């Protein structure tokens, strides 16, 4: 009976990591302003906790992102290792595809910039150069 009581007690209680994940989800649902408010409150009442929260916000890019991507990327584990591995692999693959696409767009912008610059230089070299008074003498 004590085993049943202790296992039921363990399932009902929250560990520190579960509590932190729950707080993170709660703040993510309310957006960037909730994170900033939590940071200010933490800095005012307990500055070491505030500095730790600031470091976490910078590390996880919560301070500069729109929050929606962070909530998806930082979602809690489901408890099913096969699904978690599949989700992690899918997110990694999607991130790789996004990085490849951004690199492709950067190459396109660079090629366009080079073509525009080359066109400018060609037009400049074909245009007649006006003679100044010093050169004409």
Long-range contacts (C-beta under 8 A, 24 or more apart in sequence): 21-76, 24-74, 25-71, 25-76, 28-62, 28-67, 28-70, 28-71, 28-74, 29-71, 31-67, 32-62, 32-63, 32-66, 32-67, 35-62, 35-63, 35-67, 36-63
